[in-house]
Amino acid sequence: MATPANAPADLSAALVLSAPPLADWLVVLPVALMIGLGAVLMMVRKSVRLHGGIAIAGLVMLVLLDAGLLWRVSVHGPVTMVMGRWLPPFGIAFTADLFGAVMALSAAIAALAAGVFALWDIDASGRRYGFYPFLMLLMAGVTGAFLTGDIFNLYVWFEVLLISSFGLLILGSQPEQIDGALKYAILNLIGTTLFLIAVGALYAIFGTLNMADIARKAAGLRETAPLTGLTALFILAFAMKAAAFPVNFWLPASYHTPRVTVSALFGGLLTKIGIYALIRVAIMLFPVEREALSLVVAISAVLTMLVGAFGALAQNDIRRLVGYLVIAGIGNMLAGVAIGTPAAVSGAILYALHSVVTMTALYLVAGQAGRLGSTWSLTGLGGLYRRAPWFSAAAFLLFLAASGLPPLSGLWPKVALLKASLDIGAWWLAAAILVSAFLITLALARVFLLAFWRPGPEIGTEVADAGESQAADPVDWRIALPLGGLTVLTVLFGLMPEPLLDLSQTAAAGLAEPAAYIHSVFGGGTAR
């Protein structure tokens, strides 16, 4: 029967008709803040002296917003907002669960530390060519990737952060930067193309790009759709983004070339987005298909760990050495994905949080060591402990954390992954984790002995023999504040791990049983 022309249409099935709670705006405010501040910095691009203050204030606000979002999600469960008032799966959703919220907060803390360090590391020329606007755009992409509930928009946010990372990578226009940027760009564009192909295939199969919609439809399509091949394509694309074996060679060829602040941002954040996307897709959307591919992922995890550990042992350049430590950490996180149990996924999440903080800090250590010794070469460094004892103490603690030794943050993720490996009888995977940790301990012990503990070039001269001590370098707050803050976080996490252990376990349980995530998107017909 025809509907009268003047009859009111029922929009409740398609549109959000009520205003969302104010607290739910925390889902989109972090991204909006970073995009807005990037625009503001471009408007004052000729007043570069203002860039640092504006950016640091914005990053402090980002940390506070992400902390508020994490509290909101931990108390009330996953929260969703939909763009343009269209209800999912028609509208583009921002959905924050514990996994996304805690990763966004850790990324904001690392970015704040790098931003403060940049006040010392990035000169007027680097600011004039857009360091801080690029940083804001990078954080918009990183935060958007962690909080989006739409898999195509995950691709879009990858593109946003890639564009900004290209700009940051070539800041300075040195020949080695251009060479590193070319390798970085080619491999990442290949990975992005594979990601886009996978998204197109996914849409052809499911007819939707909303992650919650995909999660609830996957079970009904497993008998008729090639979901294992689709999952393998996603895993390959994200493995390239995360620098996993055998597609990891672009990272050590590029991460040591930009300014140390940029290397810290890349090492702390960018590879973790690949791991985040891999966990989100493989664990929440396609767990059955991940199980079928688990052996392949486990082998890749072992080889990634060993390549990273042996690569670190072989390096003389301290920046390249830290790059290989990033790769070894990716292998540990992949091991959690390969095992796939909630305990293993919890260990992978815990390791990602540890790695965001520790790898960012280790690049800052490399930058300060290079400044004090006027070289990046381990054979040319020496005597740093005598010149900067407090800096050396912080570096020693961070080396312990990166090695997985007590009582620092790296211990607990490795314990969780070891236990998860042994629980399923994967002794060879547990052995690889232990061997990798042992080799990394040797590599970092070598760094400390050569660069810090060994006498420097001045020691052994007649002046030194006469008992005259070398004056300690003054401590610059732009170096001490971010490096000290990150070191304190690793110590607190190591000594009081319970809060993050609980968060990671709850986040892993939410990925394994995504009913709350799905309900936040489709339940109730509201924006929540």
ZAVOBA-752011 format. One record per atom (N, C-alpha, C): y, x, z. Coordinates in steps of 0.02 Angstrom, whole numbers, plus 50000, padded with zeros to 5 digits. Layout:
YXZ
...
This chain:
499405004350000
500005000050000
500625004450000
501115002749960
501725006749954
502115006550018
502425012150034
502845012650093
503555010550075
503885006450115
504575004450101
505025010550096
505485010250050
505925016050037
506335017950098
506505013050140
506935014650197
506545015850261
505865016250256
505455017450316
505535024650339
505635026050404
505715032950428
505055036850420
505115042950397
504525047250388
504325050150455
503665050650464
503395053750525
503355061350514
503815065050544
503845072250535
503485076150589
503195072650638
502915076150695
502305080450677
501965078750622
501385082650602
501575088950564
502195089450543
502395095250502
502965099250532
503375096250573
503975099550598
503995099750674
504315104950701
504455105150772
505055100650785
504965095550826
505495090650837
505865091650902
505585095750947
505915096951011
506115104251017
506645105451054
506875112351063
506375116251106
506215122451087
505765126451127
506095128651192
505715130151244
506015132851305
506395139351291
506915140551329
507315146551318
506905152851324
506425152951370
506005158951379
505605160651317
505445155551276
505055156951216
505445160851163
506105160951169
506505164851122
506385172351130
506065174351186
505905181351194
505425183851140
505085179451106
504625181551053
505005184550993
505585181750977
505945183850918
506565188050933
506815187750994
507425191351010
507365198951001
506805202151018
506765209451008
506865211450935
506555207750888
506635209350818
507355207950795
507615202150815
508305200450796
508805205550823
508695208050884
509135212950913
509145219350872
508565221750853
508535228050815
508845227350746
508725221850712
509025220750646
509785220250653
510005216450704
510725215650714
511075222150730
510765226250774
511065232650791
511065237450732
510555237150690
510555241250630
511145239550585
511285233050579
511865230850539
512525233150571
512575232650637
513185234850672
513295242350661
512775246250666
512845253550657
513045255250586
512825251350538
513045252450469
513785250650461
514015245650496
514715243750492
515175248950522
514925252750571
515335258050601
515065264850580
514815265250519
514485271350496
514955277450494
515615276250489
516075281850488
516245284350558
516085280450609
516215282550678
515565284650710
515285290250687
514615292250709
514595293950784
515175295350814
515185296850885
514985290750927
515035284650897
514855278550932
514115276850925
513775279950877
513095277850861
512615278850919
512655284550952
512195285951006
512245280951062
512855279551084
512945274751140
512715267851122
512885265451061
512675258751040
511915258451036
511605263451007
510875263350998
510515263651065
510745267951111
510405268551175
510465261951214
511065258951213
511155252451246
510685247251216
510615247251149
510175242551116
509445243651134
509245250051140
508545251551157
508395249651230
508885250451274
508795248151343
508695240551344
509105236951304
509015229751299
508335227951271
508095231851222
507445230551192
506895231251245
506935236451286
506435237351340
506445231351387
507045229051405
507095223351451
506815217051419
506965215851356
506715209851322
505955210051317
505685215851299
504955216451293
504615215851361
504945218451413
504665217551480
504665210251500
505205206651484
505225199451497
504705195651459
504595197651396
504075194351356
503385195651385
503255201751407
502605203251437
502495199151500
503015198551541
502945194351601
502815187151581
503175184651531
503085177651508
502375176451485
502105181051447
501425180151419
500905180951474
501005185751519
500505186851572
500465181051620
501015177451630
501025171751676
500815165251641
501065164151580
500975157651548
500505157851488
500245163651469
499795164051412
500175165251348
499815165751291
500135167051226
500675161951210
501195164251176
501755159851159
501915160751085
502085155151052
502215155050981
502875151750965
503245154550918
503815151250888
503735151550812
503955146150780
503855145450708
504535145250674
504595149050619
505225149350583
505355142950543
505965140750541
506155134950500
505895128350525
505665128050587
505415121950619
504755119450589
504495122650537
503865120350508
503285122450553
502845117750568
502265119250610
501745123250570
501365127550604
500825131150570
500315126250543
499975127850488
500025134250452
500575134350400
501015129250399
501545129150349
502095134150364
502285134750427
502825139150446
502585146150465
503045150850460
502885157750479
502935158350554
502395160550585
502365160650658
502455167650686
502835167950741
502835173750785
502425171850846
501895175550857
501445174050914
501355180350956
501495179751020
501415185351066
500855183851115
500345188151115
499845187951168
499915194351209
499475195451257
499535201351299
499485207851259
499045207951210
498955213951170
499605215751133
499885210951098
500495212251062
501085213851107
501135210151163
501715211051207
501695217951241
501115220151264
501085226551299
501185232251250
500945231551189
501065236751139
501815237051120
502135231251115
502855231251099
503255234651155
503075233351217
503435236451273
503335244051273
502725246251263
502595253451263
502975256851206
503005253551148
503385256351091
504125256751107
504395251751140
505105251751158
505265257351206
504825258551255
504935264051303
504935270751267
504455271751222
504425278051184
505045278851140
505265273451109
505855273851066
506485275351107
506545272551166
507115274051209
507115281451228
506535284151246
506495291251262
506695295551202
506445293851143
506615297651083
507355296951066
507625290951077
508335289951063
508785294151107
508615294751171
509005299051216
508935306351195
508325308451179
508205315451157
508605316951094
508675311851051
509045312750988
509775314250999
510055312351056
510755314051071
510855321651071
510315325251089
510335332551085
510075335151018
509545332150992
509185334850935
509515333350867
509825327550861
510105325450796
510855327150795
511055331350749
511755333450746
512185328250710
512825329750703
513295324950672
513095323350601
512825328250565
512615327050496
512045322050493
511555322850538
510995318150540
511215311150559
511695310550604
511955303950622
512345300950564
512725305150530
513115302650473
512665299950418
512085303050410
511625300750358
511155295250383
511275292650443
510955286350462
510375286650509
510335291750553
509755292050597
509695285750639
510225283850673
510165278150720
510075271450684
510405270050628
510225263950591
509495263850569
509245269650546
508535269950527
508095268750587
508295271350645
507895270250706
507875262850724
508435259450719
508435252250733
507985248450685
508025250250621
507595246950571
506855248450584
506715254650603
506025256550619
505765252250676
506165251450728
505935247550786
505895240050770
506305237650724
506225230750701
505545229850668
505355234650626
504705234250593
504125234950641
504185239750688
503645240750737
503565234550781
504115231950807
504085226150851
503835220050813
504085219050752
503855213450712
503115213650698
502855219650685
502135220350672
501725218450734
501965220150793
501595218550854
501635211050872
502155207550850
502265200750872
502155195450819
502035197350757
501935192250706
501255188850713
501235182450696
500605178750695
500375177250625
500675180350575
500535179050505
500335185650472
499765185850439
499515192250415
499915194950356
500215190450316
500645192950262
501275195950292
501545192950344
502135195850376
501975202250413
501335203250433
501135209750458
501235214950403
501055213150342
501175217650285
501925218750275
502325213450281
503055214150272
503345218850324
503135218150387
503395222650438
503165229750428
502565230750401
502355237450382
502835240350331
503035236350282
503505238650232
504185240450262
504415236450309
505055237750342
505035244550378
504505245750416
504485252050453
504355257950406
504005256750350
503905262250303
504555264350270
504965259450250
505605261050219
506035265250266
506075263150329
506475267050376
506165273750391
505495274150392
505175280550406
505295285550349
505335283150287
505495287650231
506185290750242
506665286550262
507335289150274
507355294150331
506995292850385
506985297450441
506635304050423
506125303550381
505725309450365
506125314650325
506565312450282
506935317150240
507625318650268
507775316450328
508425317750359
508515325250368
508975328050332
509075335350332
508965338350264
508545335150223
508435337050152
508195344250144
507805346650192
507505353250185
506905352950138
506755358350102
506195358250054
505535355950085
505385358450146
504745356450177
504745349050196
505345346250210
505385339050225
505235334950162
505505337050106
505385333450044
504645333750026
504345339650035
503625340450021
503215335950067
503375335950132
503015331750179
503105324350165
503725322550146
503865315550131
503485313150070
503405317450020
503025315549960
502295314049978
501985318350017
501285317150037
501235310850080
501695310150126
501705304350170
501785297950130
502235298050082
502385292050043
501795289949999
501505294749965
500965293049918
500375289949954
500155293050008
499565290450043
499715283850077
500315283150105
500485276850138
500585271150088
500835272750029
500905267549978
500225265349951
499755270049947
499075268149929
498775263449981
498865265250045
498625260950099
498955254150098
499605254050085
499965247650082
499715243350024
499575246549968
499305242849910
498625239749926
498195243649959
497545240949979
497635235050027
498105235650073
498255230350121
498465224050083
498915224750035
499155218949997
498585215749957
498155219749927
497575217049891
497135213149938
497015215849998
496605212350047
496925205750068
497585205750077
497935199550095
497865194350040
497925196449977
497835191849921
497135188849920
496625193149930
495935190649932
495835185849991
496135187450047
496065183150106
496375176250093
496955176150061
497265169650047
496855165649997
496555169049949
496135165549900
495525162349934
495265165549987
494685162950022
494875157450072
495395158650111
495555154150167
496095149050151
496525150550103
497075146050089
497605146050142
497615151050185
498095151650239
498175158950257
498755160650286
498885167450308
499025167850383
499015162050415
499115161850487
498505164550523
498585169250568
498005172550599
497605167650641
497935163350677
497565158450717
497165153750673
497445151750616
497095147450569
496485150950539
496575157450524
496015161350497
495455161950549
495645163250612
495155164050664
494725157850673
495025151950668
494635145850679
494255143650617
494435146250558
494085144350496
493545149250476
493555155350504
493105160550480
492365158550488
492195155450544
491485153750556
491205149250502
491605144650476
491365139950426
491315142850357
491575148950345
491575151850278
491115157850271
490785159650325
490385165750324
489795165350276
489525159450266
488945158650223
489125158650149
489755157450133
489945156550062
490445161650038
490805164950082
491345169550062
491155176750077
491395181450036
491235188650047
491665191650102
491565189450163
492005191550217
491875198850238
491255201150230
491115208150248
491495213050204
491495211650139
491875215850092
492625215550106
492865209550122
493575208750139
493745212650202
493325212350252
493445216050314
493435223550301
492965225850260
492935232950243
493585235250209
493865231050166
494495232850133
495065233250183
495095228650230
495605228950282
495515235250325
494895236850343
494765242750385
494985249050349
494835249550284
495045255450246
495805256050244
496145250450231
496885250650228
497175252750295
496925249850349
497205251450415
496995258450437
496405260750415
496195267650431
496665272750399
496905271150339
497395275650306
498045275650346
498255269850369
498865269550409
498795273350475
498195273050504
498075276250569
497885283550564
497785286150503
497585293150492
496885294450518
496415290050502
495715291050521
495345294750465
494825298450483
494415301950434
494075296850388
494035298050323
494235304050285
494935303450253
495345298950275
496005297950244
496555299950294
496445305550328
496905307750380
497325313750360
497205316550300
497505323050285
498255322750273
498525316750263
499245316250253
499635317650317
499345316250375
499725316850438
499885324150455
499395328750458
499585335650474
499995339050420
500025336050360
500435338850307
501155336450309
501305331450352
501975328550350
502305327950419
501935326850472
502245325350537
502615331250567
502475337350545
502815343150574
503455344850537
503605341450482
504165343350440
504845340550461
504905334450489
505565331950507
505815334750573
506395332250595
506645334150661
506145331850714
506145335350770
505645334150822
505685326950847
506285324150852
506345317150874
505975312550828
506035313650763
505685309450713
504935310450719
504715316550727
503995317850737
503735314150799
504135314050852
503935310650914
503865303150901
504335300250865
504295293150849
503675291550807
503555295850757
502985294650713
502325295550750
502265301050788
501645302450823
501505297350878
502025294850910
501925290050963
501805282950939
502125281050883
502135274050864
501745272250801
501845275950746
501635273350681
500875272850675
500515277950697
499785277450691
499505271950735
499835270450790
499595265150836
499665258250804
500125257450757
500185251050723
499575249950678
499335255350647
498715254650608
498135252750653
498085255750712
497555254050759
497635246950783
498245244950799
498375238150821
498135233050769
498325234150706
498135229550653
497375229450644
497065235350650
496335235750643
495995231750699
496225232550761
495925228850817
496035221350808
496645219450788
496805212350780
496355209050728
496275212350671
495885209350617
495135209850630
494905215750651
494175216750658
493885213350719
494265213050773
493995210250835
494145202750841
494755200650825
494935193650834
494745189250774
494865191750713
494755187550654
494045188050627
493775194150622
493125195050590
492645199050633
492465196550692
492025200350737
491315201250710
491055196250675
490375196750648
490355202050593
490855202150551
490885207050497
491005214150525
491395214650578
491485221150610
490815223850636
490415219450664
489755221550688
489335224450632
489375221350573
488995223850516
489235230750493
489875232150504
490175238550483
490235243550540
489955241950598
490075245950657
489835253150650
489275254250617
489015261050610
489495265350568
489755262450514
490225266150472
490855267950512
491105263050550
491705264350591
491565269550644
490965269350674
490785274250726
490745281250697
490455282050638
490415288650606
491115291250591
491535286850565
492235288750552
492575290850617
492435287250672
492735288850736
492535295850759
491895297450754
491655303950776
491975309550734
491985308650669
492265313850625
493015314550636
493355308950649
494075309250663
494205313150727
493815311850779
493885315550842
493785323050832
493255324850796
493085331850788
493575335450742
493785332150688
494285335150644
494935336450683
495145331550723
495745332450762
495685338050813
495115338350848
495025343450900
494975350450871
494555351250819
494495357850788
495145359950753
495485354950723
496135356550692
496645359050742
496655355950802
497115358250854
496945365350876
496305366950881
496105373750900
496325379050849
496355376950786
496495381750733
497235382950720
497675379050752
498385379350735
498765384750773
499245387650737
499715392250769
500405389050777
500555384150735
501185380450739
501095374850790
501515374750842
501415370050897
501525362850874
501945361750823
502055354850798
501435352350761
501135356650719
500535354650684
499955353450733
499935357350786
499425356450837
499465349450868
500075347250884
500145340650914
499935335250863
500075336350799
499855331650748
499095330650748
498725336150757
497995335550760
497775332050825
498155332750878
497995328950939
498075321450927
498575319550888
498645312450870
498025309950833
497785313950787
497185312050748
496575311350794
496485316050839
495915315650885
495945309250927
496545307350949
496615301150987
496435295050947
496605295050883
496415289450839
495665288750837
495305294250837
494575293950838
494305290550900
494615291950958
494395288651019
494515281051016
495085279050989
495225271850983
494745268550933
494585272050879
494105269350831
493415268450863
493245272750910
492605272050944
492575265350981
493125263451012
493135256951046
493055251150997
493355251750938
493275246550887
492555246350863
492255252150853
491565252450828
491085249150878
491165250350942
490725247250992
490855239750995
491475237851000
491665230750992
491585226351053
491295228851107
491225224751167
491915224151200
492025218951242
492665218451277
492845224651316
492355227851348
492495233951386
492725239551340
492405240151282
492595245351235
493285244051205
493425237851187
494085236151160
494625237251213
494465235651275
494925237051330
495075244451334
494565248651327
494665255851326
495095258151269
494995255151209
495405256951151
496135255051162
496265249151191
496945247051205
497265251651256
496885253351308
497125257851360
497295264651330
496875266951285
496995273451253
497625273051210
497725267551175
498325266851133
498955267151175
498955263851232
499535264051277
499665271051303
499125274451323
499185281351345
499445285751289
499195284751228
499385289151173
500105288151152
500355281951154
501055280751137
501515285051180
501395285151245
501815288851291
501685296351286
501055298351286
500885305451290
501055309151226
500905306251168
501045309651105
501795310251093
502165304951111
502895305551106
503145311251149
502905311751211
503115317051256
502915323951231
502315324551203
502085331151180
502515333751123
502735329351079
503195331651026
503855333851055
504095330451108
504705332651141
504595339451174
504005340551203
503835347151230
503855352451176
503575350851118
503575355651062
504295357251042
504735352151040
505425353351021
505785357751070
505695356651135
506025360751185
505735367751186
505075368451176
504775375151173
505055379051114
505115375651057
505405378950999
506125381051010
506505376951045
507205378751060
507245384851105
506835384851158
506855390451205
506605396951175
506085396451133
505795402551104
506035404251035
506445399851005
506715400950937
506175401650885
505595398650897
505055398750848
504565393150864
504195390950813
503665386050824
502985389450831
502965395950821
502325399650820
502095401350890
501465400050905
501185401850970
501185409350980
501085413150927
501085420450934
501775423150948
502295419350931
502975421650944
503265419051008
502945413951038
503195411251101
502915415151160
503235414351216
502995417651277
503525417351331
503305417551393
503765417851449
504135411451464
503905405751438
504275399451449
504245397351522
503715398951556
503665397051626
504215400251667
504365406551651
504885410051690
505575407551671
505675405851609
506335403551587
506475396451607
505965392151608
506065385051622
505485382351663
505475383751727
504885381751768
504785374251772
505315370351777
505225363051782
504965360251716
505225362651661
504975360651596
504245362551588
504065368451611
503365370751606
502905366451648
503135364451707
502725360051750
502605353351716
503125350551685
503045344151649
502555345051591
502625350551554
502165351851498
501445352451522
501345355851578
500665356551606
500365349751623
500745345351654
500505338651670
500325334751607
500745335351556
500615331751493
499995334651458
499895341151463
499285344151434
498665341451470
498705340751535
498145337751572
498015330551548
498555326751538
498485319851516
498165319451447
498395323651401
498125323551333
497395325851332
497195330051379
496505332451382
496035327351415
496315322351448
495905317451483
495665319851551
496035324351581
495835327051646
496195323451702
495875322951760
496195319551817
496765323951844
497265320951875
497315313651890
497805310251844
497825311851779
498335309351733
498065303651691
498495300851648
498355294551614
497775294951565
497635300751536
497115301151486
496415300351513
496325300851579
495655300451609
495355293551600
495735288251618
495445281551622
495215278651555
495605279451501
495345276951437
494685280251416
494645286851428
494035290251407
493445288251451
493565287151515
493025284651558
492785277851534
493265273451516
493075266751492
492675267151427
492885271551381
492535272251318
491845275451327
491805280251372
491155283351386
490665278251415
490895274351462
490455269351493
490245264151441
490715261951399
490545257051348
490035259851298
490095266251281
489615269451235
488925269751266
488895271851329
488245272451362
487935265551375
488345260451386
488075253751399
487685251051340
487875253051278
487505250651219
487015255951193
486935261451230
486465266651210
486715271351156
487365271351142
487655275851091
487825282551124
487305286251144
487415292551179
487775297551135
487635297351069
487945302151023
488705300951017
488915294651024
489625293051023
489955295551088
489605294551144
489865297151208
489905304751206
489405307951176
489405315251171
490005317651129
490155314051075
490725315951033
491375315351071
491445310151112
492055309351153
492125315251201
491575317351233
491595322951280
491735329551245
491415330651188
491525336951151
492245337351127
492495331851101
493195331751078
493675333151136
493555330151194
493985331351252
493955338651274
493355341551272
493285348651291
493665353251244
493605351851178
493955356051129
494715355351135
494945349251149
495665348151158
495905351751220
495505351851273
495685355551333
495755362951318
495295365751278
495345372751259
495975374051218
496125369451170
496715370351128
497355370351169
497405365651216
498015365251256
498055370751309
497475373051334
497475378851379
497735384951342
497535385551279
497775391151237
498535390851229
498795384751217
499525383951211
499875386051275
499615383851332
499945385351395
499915392951410
499345395951397
499275403051411
499725407251366
499755405551301
500145409551255
500895408151260
501085401851262
501795400151258
502135400051325
501775398351378
502095397451443
501935403151492
501285404651500
501085409251553
501135416651532
501005417951468
501035424851445
501755427451450
501855433751469
502535436451472
502865436151403
503505434551404
503885434251342
504065441251317
504425441451261
504605447951233
505005452351280
505395448951326
505815452851371
505415456151426
504855453151445
504455455651500
504105462151479
504105466851522
503795473251506
504295478551487
504925476751477
505445481551462
505665484951526
506085489951520
506315493551579
506705488951626
507085484151595
507475479651637
507025475351679
506505472751648
506035468551685
505665472651737
505485478851720
505125483051767
505555484751828
506195484851816
506655486451871
506725480651920
506415474951903
506415469351949
506955464251935
507335465151881
507845460251865
507525454151834
507625448451862
507315442351837
507725439451781
507375436451734
507705433051678
508005426551702
508615425251684
508955419151706
508635413051675
508555407851716
508275401551691
508795397851650
508565394651597
509025390751555
509255384551592
509875382451582
510115376251613
509745370251586
509665365151629
509305359151610
509795354151580
509685352151518
510105347251484
509815340351498
510225335651522
509975329051541
509685325351482
509935326851421
509675323451361
508965325551345
508755331151373
508055333351367
507665331451429
507965332751487
507595331651550
507455324251562
507925319851546
507825312751561
507245309651522
507225310251456
506655307151420
505995310551435
505995317251437
505375320851449
505125319551520
505585319651569
505395318351638
505155311251647
505485306451615
505285299451621
504595298151593
504445300951535
503775300051505
503245303451547
503405309351575
502925312851618
502775308751680
503285305851710
503185301751769
502725295851753
502815292751694
502395287151674
501655289251670
501525295151641
500825297451636
500535298651706
500945301251751
500695302451819
500565295851856
501025291151850
500935284651883
500325281051856
500245281251791
499665277951760
499025281151785
499025287851792
498425291151816
498275289751888
498795289451930
498685288452002
498595281152021
498915276651984
498875269451998
498705265651934
498075266251911
497905263351846
497755255951846
497695252951906
497455245951909
497865240951867
498545241151869
498915236251830
498765236551755
498765242651727
498625243151655
497885241851640
497445243551685
496735241851675
496645234351672
496975230751717
496925223451716
497225220551652
497805223251631
498125220851570
497685221951509
497405227951504
496995229451445
496355225251444
496055224151502
495455220051504
495605212751486
496155210151511
496345203251494
496525202751420
496865207751394
497045207751323
496415207951279
495935212151298
495305212551260
494925206051263
494915202851322
494575196351327
494905191151284
495575191351279
495925186651237
495785187651163
495655193851142
495465195051073
494755192751058
494305193851106
493615191751096
493535184151097
493935180751137
493925173451142
494635170951130
494825170051066
495525168551051
495725161251058
495385157351099
495545150251106
496265149251129
496495153251178
497175152551202
497685154351148
497535159451109
497965161451054
498025155851003
497445152850985
497445147450936
497815141350964
497715139851028
498045134051058
498795134951060
499035141251070
499755142351072
500065140951004
499675141650951
499935140550883
499885133250864
499315130050879
499195123250854
499215117950908
499195119950972
499135114851024
499775111351039
499745104751045
500305100851071
500825098951022
500825101950962
501325100050913
502025102350930
502095107350974
502755109950992
502795117150970
503345120150987
503435127150969
503045131851011
502705129351060
502335133751105
501625134751080
